């Protein structure tokens, strides 16, 4: 049965926030409004990731989850900075990735509103727009140069350590310390006798997805002579991934490691992509089932729901005519548990139509293209920087893979926007040689031309 209020209009009827969480939000608010920009990332990330997602303030029927409150404070800080100082909001200008995120967010919101034509849908999409576009713009403001990128990843390492410790505790005590605060379950979910830890995240799948997709970022940090932090971050991320007990997250971790291992043949990726496409087409021609039925065969934990994911994607393709314009209202009637949109591509298609899906894929494609363009511009003069860009490529590849098995929600959505912002900043660069001693430095340049 589809949960009540899944589409819009559901949720807590009144404010449900722990006193300790209220104090933490107030402290974070003060720091976000008063600290220099280069220090804002710390209270922003700690408040959004370490506070249980279920903590909510209800004002006039509008739900303000703690990440949404922090994002709103971040937007206020941007406005204050815009009118009270001369610092740039977005150094390097509004590039193509930034524009695509804006177009995608607005298209997604409008499609949903046109689909339902109800006031509840408008309220819901305003909140989603605040989460998506607002969250991205705040993170883009926080990450303005490569040093900001490295500092941001260091805080991710701290968050990963806290989550890993708490998720290990769930394995042995069967108690979630974040659930004791409120907002999430205090007793971890069990499946086939296995504990599925989740810490402050809304679901074990989301927790494991966060851990798996940030591993390449720590590998990249290692290249910046931060070996200890990188090792700690990688170890914590692996613990998060394993203790979530999810096949999808383990597959995403494998994709991240595969992406890193492709570094030696990075200049031949075009041939590899066409080879994979040809192989999939050939399999589709000779298999008795469609090629996407291969998803059903993936089970790395012995407790996977891979069959449900196959049926979800199969129904999505077969019902193209029902959802292509603005999405579909009745996708939950297409089969058992089809309300559970555990595929990001399917979710955006069925709730936002073809335009939303195409723009989302375009964000991924042009992010890959931006990395490729930046790597070629660097050439062999800055091998260390080229490797860091490749680590961002591997993280993006891991996200692309995991989207076939989950849809980002809660704090993990901000992790995705963080990666896009890192790519957006790290690719607007060029190498400038400087004399005596012979070395190079990285500076910002205007938006590059993108090519695929």
C-alpha positions as CSV (number, residue, x, y, z in Angstrom):
1,X,0.0,0.0,0.0
2,X,1.3,3.5,-0.9
3,X,2.1,5.5,2.3
4,X,-0.4,8.2,3.0
5,X,0.8,11.6,2.0
6,X,3.7,10.2,-0.2
7,X,3.1,12.7,-3.0
8,X,2.3,15.8,-1.0
9,X,0.4,17.1,1.9
10,X,1.6,14.4,4.4
11,X,4.1,14.5,7.2
12,X,4.0,15.5,10.9
13,X,1.0,17.5,12.0
14,X,2.9,19.5,14.6
15,X,6.5,20.4,15.5
16,X,8.6,17.5,16.6
17,X,12.1,18.6,17.6
18,X,14.3,17.5,20.5
19,X,15.5,20.4,22.8
20,X,19.2,19.5,22.1
21,X,18.4,19.7,18.3
22,X,16.8,23.1,18.8
23,X,19.9,24.4,20.6
24,X,22.1,22.9,17.9
25,X,20.1,24.6,15.1
26,X,20.2,28.0,17.0
27,X,24.0,27.7,17.4
28,X,24.4,26.8,13.7
29,X,22.2,29.7,12.7
30,X,24.4,32.1,14.7
31,X,27.5,30.7,13.2
32,X,26.2,30.8,9.6
33,X,25.2,34.4,9.9
34,X,28.3,35.6,11.7
35,X,31.3,33.5,10.6
36,X,33.5,34.5,7.6
37,X,32.5,32.7,4.4
38,X,35.6,30.4,4.5
39,X,34.4,29.0,7.8
40,X,30.7,28.6,7.0
41,X,31.0,25.1,5.6
42,X,31.7,23.6,9.0
43,X,28.4,24.6,10.8
44,X,26.4,24.1,7.5
45,X,27.6,20.5,7.0
46,X,27.5,19.4,10.7
47,X,24.0,20.8,11.1
48,X,22.6,19.2,7.9
49,X,24.3,15.8,8.3
50,X,24.5,15.1,12.0
51,X,21.0,16.1,13.0
52,X,18.4,13.3,12.4
53,X,16.4,14.0,9.2
54,X,13.0,13.5,10.9
55,X,13.4,16.5,13.2
56,X,10.8,19.1,11.9
57,X,9.3,22.5,12.7
58,X,5.8,23.0,11.4
59,X,4.7,26.6,10.8
60,X,1.2,27.2,9.3
61,X,1.1,23.7,7.9
62,X,4.5,24.1,6.2
63,X,7.2,21.6,7.2
64,X,10.7,22.9,7.9
65,X,13.0,19.9,8.3
66,X,16.3,20.9,9.9
67,X,18.3,20.8,6.6
68,X,15.7,23.1,5.0
69,X,16.1,25.5,8.0
70,X,19.9,25.5,7.5
71,X,19.6,26.1,3.8
72,X,17.2,29.0,4.4
73,X,19.8,30.5,6.7
74,X,22.5,30.0,4.1
75,X,20.4,31.9,1.5
76,X,19.9,34.7,4.0
77,X,23.7,34.8,4.5
78,X,24.2,35.0,0.7
79,X,21.8,38.0,0.5
80,X,23.6,39.7,3.4
81,X,26.9,39.1,1.8
82,X,25.6,40.3,-1.6
83,X,24.7,43.8,-0.3
84,X,27.2,44.3,2.5
85,X,30.5,43.2,1.0
86,X,32.4,43.1,-2.3
87,X,33.1,39.4,-2.4
88,X,31.9,37.5,-5.4
89,X,29.0,35.1,-4.9
90,X,30.0,32.8,-7.7
91,X,33.7,33.3,-8.8
92,X,34.1,32.3,-12.4
93,X,30.6,33.1,-13.2
94,X,27.5,31.0,-13.8
95,X,28.7,28.0,-15.8
96,X,26.8,25.4,-17.8
97,X,26.5,22.9,-14.9
98,X,25.0,25.7,-12.7
99,X,22.5,26.6,-15.4
100,X,21.4,23.0,-15.9
101,X,20.8,22.6,-12.2
102,X,18.6,25.7,-12.2
103,X,16.7,24.6,-15.3
104,X,16.2,21.1,-13.9
105,X,15.0,22.4,-10.5
106,X,12.4,24.8,-12.1
107,X,11.2,22.2,-14.7
108,X,10.8,19.6,-12.0
109,X,8.7,21.9,-9.9
110,X,6.5,23.2,-12.7
111,X,5.8,19.7,-14.1
112,X,4.6,18.4,-10.7
113,X,2.4,21.5,-10.2
114,X,0.9,21.1,-13.7
115,X,0.3,17.4,-13.1
116,X,-1.8,17.8,-10.0
117,X,-3.1,21.4,-10.2
118,X,-3.6,21.5,-6.5
119,X,-2.5,24.0,-3.9
120,X,-0.8,21.2,-1.9
121,X,1.4,20.4,-4.9
122,X,2.5,24.1,-5.1
123,X,3.5,24.1,-1.4
124,X,5.3,20.8,-1.8
125,X,7.3,22.0,-4.9
126,X,8.2,25.3,-3.2
127,X,9.8,23.2,-0.4
128,X,11.5,20.9,-2.9
129,X,12.8,23.9,-4.8
130,X,14.2,25.3,-1.6
131,X,15.9,21.9,-1.0
132,X,17.3,21.5,-4.5
133,X,18.0,24.9,-6.0
134,X,18.5,26.6,-2.6
135,X,20.7,23.8,-1.3
136,X,22.9,23.9,-4.5
137,X,23.3,27.6,-4.5
138,X,24.3,27.7,-0.8
139,X,26.9,25.0,-1.4
140,X,28.1,26.7,-4.6
141,X,28.6,29.9,-2.5
142,X,30.5,27.9,0.1
143,X,32.8,26.3,-2.4
144,X,34.6,29.0,-4.4
145,X,38.1,27.6,-5.0
146,X,40.1,24.4,-4.8
147,X,41.1,25.1,-1.2
148,X,37.4,25.2,-0.3
149,X,36.9,21.9,-2.0
150,X,39.6,20.3,0.1
151,X,38.3,21.8,3.3
152,X,34.8,20.5,2.4
153,X,36.1,17.0,1.9
154,X,37.9,17.1,5.3
155,X,34.5,17.8,7.0
156,X,33.0,14.9,5.1
157,X,35.7,12.7,6.7
158,X,34.6,13.9,10.1
159,X,31.0,13.2,9.4
160,X,31.8,9.8,8.0
161,X,33.7,8.9,11.2
162,X,30.8,9.8,13.4
163,X,28.3,7.9,11.2
164,X,30.6,4.9,11.0
165,X,31.0,4.7,14.8
166,X,27.2,5.0,15.3
167,X,26.4,2.4,12.7
168,X,28.9,-0.1,14.2
169,X,27.2,0.5,17.5
170,X,23.9,-0.4,15.9
171,X,25.3,-3.7,14.7
172,X,26.3,-4.7,18.3
173,X,23.7,-3.1,20.5
174,X,20.7,-2.9,18.0
175,X,20.1,0.7,19.1
176,X,20.4,3.8,17.0
177,X,21.7,6.7,19.1
178,X,20.2,9.2,16.6
179,X,16.9,7.5,17.0
180,X,17.0,8.2,20.8
181,X,17.1,11.9,20.0
182,X,14.0,11.4,17.8
183,X,13.0,11.7,14.1
184,X,14.4,8.3,13.1
185,X,13.9,4.7,14.3
186,X,15.7,3.9,17.5
187,X,15.8,0.1,16.7
188,X,17.6,-0.6,13.3
189,X,15.8,-2.4,10.5
190,X,16.4,-6.1,10.1
191,X,16.3,-8.1,6.8
192,X,17.0,-11.9,6.6
193,X,18.7,-11.7,10.0
194,X,21.0,-8.9,9.1
195,X,21.1,-5.5,10.9
196,X,20.8,-2.6,8.5
197,X,22.4,0.4,10.2
198,X,21.3,3.9,9.2
199,X,22.6,6.4,11.9
200,X,21.2,9.9,11.2
201,X,20.0,9.1,7.7
202,X,16.4,8.4,6.8
203,X,17.1,4.8,5.5
204,X,20.0,2.3,5.5
205,X,20.1,2.5,1.7
206,X,20.7,6.3,1.9
207,X,23.4,5.9,4.6
208,X,25.3,3.3,2.6
209,X,24.9,5.3,-0.6
210,X,26.5,8.3,1.1
211,X,29.5,6.2,2.3
212,X,30.1,4.5,-1.0
213,X,30.0,7.6,-3.2
214,X,32.4,9.8,-1.2
215,X,35.2,7.2,-1.2
216,X,36.8,8.7,-4.4
217,X,36.8,12.2,-2.7
218,X,39.1,10.9,0.1
219,X,41.4,9.2,-2.5
220,X,41.7,12.6,-4.2
221,X,42.4,14.2,-0.8
222,X,45.3,11.8,-0.4
223,X,46.9,13.3,-3.5
224,X,46.9,16.6,-1.7
225,X,49.3,15.3,1.0
226,X,46.5,14.7,3.5
227,X,47.1,11.0,3.9
228,X,45.9,10.5,7.5
229,X,42.6,12.3,6.9
230,X,42.1,10.4,3.7
231,X,42.8,7.0,5.2
232,X,40.4,7.7,8.1
233,X,37.7,9.0,5.7
234,X,38.0,5.9,3.4
235,X,37.9,3.5,6.3
236,X,34.8,5.1,7.8
237,X,33.1,5.2,4.4
238,X,33.7,1.5,3.9
239,X,32.3,0.8,7.3
240,X,29.2,2.8,6.5
241,X,28.7,1.0,3.2
242,X,29.1,-2.5,4.7
243,X,27.0,-1.9,7.8
244,X,24.1,-0.6,5.8
245,X,23.8,-4.2,4.4
246,X,22.6,-3.1,0.9
247,X,23.5,-4.6,-2.5
248,X,23.0,-1.3,-4.2
249,X,25.5,0.5,-2.0
250,X,28.1,-2.2,-2.3
251,X,27.7,-2.0,-6.1
252,X,28.2,1.8,-5.9
253,X,31.4,1.2,-3.9
254,X,32.6,-1.2,-6.5
255,X,31.8,1.3,-9.2
256,X,33.8,4.0,-7.4
257,X,36.8,1.7,-7.2
258,X,36.4,0.7,-10.8
259,X,36.3,4.3,-11.8
260,X,39.6,5.0,-10.0
261,X,41.2,1.9,-11.6
262,X,40.3,3.2,-15.1
263,X,42.8,6.0,-14.6
264,X,45.6,4.4,-16.8
265,X,43.2,4.1,-19.8
266,X,41.4,7.5,-19.2
267,X,42.3,8.6,-22.7
268,X,40.4,5.7,-24.3
269,X,37.0,6.2,-22.4
270,X,35.2,7.0,-25.6
271,X,35.9,3.6,-27.1
272,X,35.0,1.9,-23.8
273,X,31.6,3.7,-23.7
274,X,30.8,2.7,-27.3
275,X,31.9,-0.9,-26.5
276,X,29.6,-1.1,-23.4
277,X,26.7,0.3,-25.5
278,X,27.3,-2.2,-28.3
279,X,27.5,-5.1,-25.7
280,X,24.2,-4.0,-24.1
281,X,22.6,-3.8,-27.5
282,X,23.9,-7.2,-28.4
283,X,22.7,-8.8,-25.1
284,X,19.2,-7.2,-25.7
285,X,19.0,-8.9,-29.1
286,X,19.9,-12.4,-27.8
287,X,18.4,-12.4,-24.3
288,X,14.9,-13.8,-23.8
289,X,14.2,-11.0,-21.4
290,X,15.1,-7.3,-22.0
291,X,18.6,-6.3,-21.2
292,X,17.5,-4.3,-18.1
293,X,16.5,-7.7,-16.6
294,X,20.1,-8.1,-15.6
295,X,19.3,-5.8,-12.6
296,X,17.3,-8.8,-11.3
297,X,20.5,-10.9,-11.1
298,X,22.3,-8.5,-8.7
299,X,22.3,-9.6,-5.1
300,X,25.5,-8.9,-3.2
301,X,24.1,-9.3,0.4
302,X,21.6,-12.2,0.1
303,X,18.8,-9.8,1.1
304,X,18.4,-7.6,-2.0
305,X,15.1,-6.6,-3.7
306,X,16.7,-6.5,-7.1
307,X,13.6,-8.1,-8.7
308,X,11.5,-5.2,-7.5
309,X,14.0,-2.8,-9.1
310,X,13.8,-4.7,-12.4
311,X,10.0,-4.6,-12.4
312,X,10.0,-0.9,-11.6
313,X,12.3,0.0,-14.5
314,X,10.3,-2.4,-16.8
315,X,7.0,-0.7,-16.0
316,X,8.7,2.7,-16.4
317,X,9.7,1.9,-20.0
318,X,6.4,0.2,-20.9
319,X,4.3,3.1,-19.6
320,X,6.3,5.8,-21.4
321,X,3.1,7.2,-22.9
322,X,1.6,7.7,-19.4
323,X,4.4,9.8,-17.8
324,X,6.4,11.6,-20.6
325,X,4.6,15.0,-20.4
326,X,4.4,15.9,-16.7
327,X,4.7,12.6,-15.0
328,X,2.0,10.2,-13.8
329,X,-0.4,10.2,-10.9
330,X,-1.2,6.5,-11.0
331,X,2.2,4.8,-11.3
332,X,1.5,3.1,-7.9
333,X,-1.2,1.0,-9.7
334,X,1.3,-0.5,-12.3
335,X,2.2,-3.3,-10.0
336,X,3.0,-4.4,-6.4
337,X,5.0,-1.7,-4.5
338,X,5.4,0.4,-7.6
339,X,5.0,3.5,-5.4
340,X,8.5,2.8,-4.1
341,X,10.6,4.8,-6.6
342,X,13.9,3.3,-5.7
343,X,15.5,4.4,-9.0
344,X,16.5,8.1,-9.4
345,X,15.9,8.1,-13.1
346,X,12.5,6.5,-12.8
347,X,11.6,8.8,-10.0
348,X,12.3,12.0,-11.9
349,X,10.5,10.6,-15.0
350,X,7.4,9.5,-13.2
351,X,7.1,12.6,-11.1
352,X,8.5,15.2,-13.4
353,X,8.1,14.0,-17.0
354,X,10.6,13.5,-19.8
355,X,12.0,17.1,-19.7
356,X,12.9,16.7,-16.0
357,X,14.6,13.3,-16.7
358,X,16.5,14.7,-19.8
359,X,17.8,17.7,-17.8
360,X,18.9,15.5,-14.9
361,X,20.8,13.2,-17.4
362,X,22.2,16.4,-19.0
363,X,23.6,17.5,-15.6
364,X,25.5,14.2,-15.4
365,X,26.7,14.2,-19.0
366,X,28.0,17.8,-19.0
367,X,29.6,17.3,-15.6
368,X,31.6,14.4,-17.1
369,X,32.3,16.7,-20.1
370,X,33.5,19.5,-17.9
371,X,36.0,17.1,-16.1
372,X,37.2,15.9,-19.5
373,X,37.7,19.4,-20.8
374,X,39.6,20.5,-17.7
375,X,41.8,17.4,-17.8
376,X,42.8,18.1,-21.4
377,X,43.5,21.7,-20.5
378,X,45.8,20.6,-17.8
379,X,47.6,18.1,-19.9
380,X,50.7,16.6,-18.3
381,X,51.8,19.8,-16.6
382,X,49.7,19.2,-13.5
383,X,49.4,15.4,-13.0
384,X,48.4,15.8,-9.4
385,X,45.5,18.1,-10.3
386,X,44.5,15.8,-13.2
387,X,44.3,12.9,-10.8
388,X,42.1,14.9,-8.4
389,X,39.8,15.6,-11.3
390,X,39.7,11.9,-12.1
391,X,38.7,11.2,-8.5
392,X,35.8,13.6,-9.0
393,X,35.0,11.6,-12.2
394,X,35.0,8.4,-10.2
395,X,32.6,9.9,-7.6
396,X,30.3,11.1,-10.3
397,X,30.4,7.6,-11.9
398,X,29.5,6.0,-8.6
399,X,26.5,8.3,-8.3
400,X,25.4,7.5,-11.8
401,X,25.5,3.8,-11.0
402,X,23.8,4.0,-7.6
403,X,20.9,6.0,-9.1
404,X,19.7,2.7,-10.7
405,X,18.9,1.4,-7.2
406,X,17.9,4.4,-5.1
407,X,16.7,8.0,-5.1
408,X,18.5,10.5,-3.0
409,X,16.5,12.0,-0.2
410,X,17.3,13.5,3.2
411,X,20.9,14.7,3.7
412,X,22.2,12.6,0.9
413,X,20.7,15.0,-1.6
414,X,23.1,17.7,-0.3
415,X,26.0,15.3,-0.8
416,X,25.0,15.1,-4.5
417,X,24.8,18.9,-4.8
418,X,28.2,19.1,-3.0
419,X,29.8,16.9,-5.7
420,X,28.3,19.0,-8.5
421,X,29.6,22.2,-6.9
422,X,33.0,20.7,-6.5
423,X,33.1,19.7,-10.1
424,X,31.8,23.1,-11.1
425,X,34.6,24.9,-9.3
426,X,37.4,22.4,-10.0
427,X,36.8,22.5,-13.7
428,X,36.9,26.3,-14.1
429,X,40.7,26.3,-14.0
430,X,43.8,26.7,-16.1
431,X,47.4,26.3,-15.4
432,X,49.6,29.4,-15.4
433,X,53.4,28.9,-15.4
434,X,55.3,31.2,-13.0
435,X,59.1,31.8,-13.0
436,X,61.8,30.8,-10.5
437,X,61.3,28.3,-9.1
438,X,59.5,26.5,-12.0
439,X,56.1,25.5,-10.8
440,X,52.5,26.2,-11.5
441,X,49.4,27.5,-9.8
442,X,45.7,27.0,-10.3
443,X,43.6,30.1,-11.0
444,X,40.0,30.6,-12.0
445,X,39.0,31.3,-15.6
446,X,35.6,32.1,-17.3
447,X,33.2,29.4,-18.2
448,X,34.8,26.8,-20.6
449,X,33.2,25.6,-23.7
450,X,31.8,22.1,-23.2
451,X,32.1,19.2,-25.6
452,X,31.1,15.5,-25.4
